[in-house]
Amino acid sequence: MATTIRLVTVIVTILIASVAAFDYCQIQSCQKGQHTMCKYFSKKPGKTCNKFQRTSISSDERNEILKVHNMFRKTVANGKEPRGSPGPQPAGIIKDLKWDKELANIAQRWANQCVDGHDECRNTKTFGYVGQNWALMGDSRGWTATMTGLIKGWYEEVQYYNKNNVEKFRRNYGPVTGHYTQMVWGQTTHIGCGVARYYRKGYYTTVLVCNYGPGGNILDRPVYQIKQRKN
């Protein structure tokens, strides 16, 4: 019995130390505001949420998000995207994304607040800078939005992206293109997303939040490394 008690004590001590090591309120890389996990400690839906449907992402949604992201990344990597302003987008080195549970937990915590737009900080110890895409769709008939449809909305910004800015990222002062560039950012290796469904102002609303590590859309950095054409 004494051995069992000592073993349990050791396990509890390790768990406490592990939790203490991830104090999001102390992350130094949060330069522009408070970390989402520090600001919203509870997993419960925010005060503005009405008829909230979800506080976690399903395995099917996770697989769909990864599949669609990597499908679009392969399209661009293989030089199969003819659109742009101008296009086509050059072929490049863009590897498949992997799922990151911590990024997903942070994204879900933000989605649970039912607040429009991006959060202030979502960085982690692993990723000192985390990017984010945010999408919302409302339908008076019900929750009809799909992960594929929301992600495709981000990717469709490619039609406005200047192929000449792939080697050195520039802000686009015309139509929004930042969701697309984050999706295909070559140095990004991991993704984690959260989904929320709630009722607002007569619409069944679906929100998708995706966090990317390392984050993209960094000025003067390449969106991705362009493949050199063979003679």
MODA-V103103 format. One line per field, one symbol per residue. ss: DSSP state (H for helix, E for strand, C for the rest). phi: phi as a letter, one per 30 degrees, with the letter a starting at -180 (. if undefined). burial: # if it has 9 or more other C-alpha atoms within 8 Angstrom, else .. A space follows every 10 residues. Layout:
ss: ???
phi: ???
burial: ???
This chain:
ss: CHHHHHHHHH HHHHHHHHHH HCCHHHCCCC CCCCEHHHHC CCCCCCCCCC CCCCCCCCHH HHHHHHHHHH HHHHHHHCCC CCCCCCCCCC CEECCCCEEC HHHHHHHHHH HCCCCCCCCC ECCCCCCCCE EEEEEEEEEC CCCCCCHHHH HHHHHHHHHH CCHHHCCCCC CCCCCCCHHH HHHCCCCCCE EEEEEEEEEE CCEEEEEEEE EEECCCCCCC CCCCEECCCC C
phi: .ddddddddd dddddddddd dcdddcdddd dclddedddb ddddeddddb hdcabacddd dddddddded ddddededic cddlbdcddd dacbdddcdb ddeddddddd eddhcdjddd abdbddcdbc dacbbbbcbd dldcdcdddd ddeddddedc cdddcddbdb dcdcddbddd ddecedddcb babbbbbacb hibdcccccb cbbddchcei cddadddddd d
burial: .......... .......... ..##..#..# ...#####.. ....#...#. .#..#.#... ##.###.### .######.## #.######## ####..#..# ..######## ####.....# ####..#### ####.####. ..#.#.##.# #..##.#### ###.#####. .....##.## ########## ########## ..######## #######... ######.... .
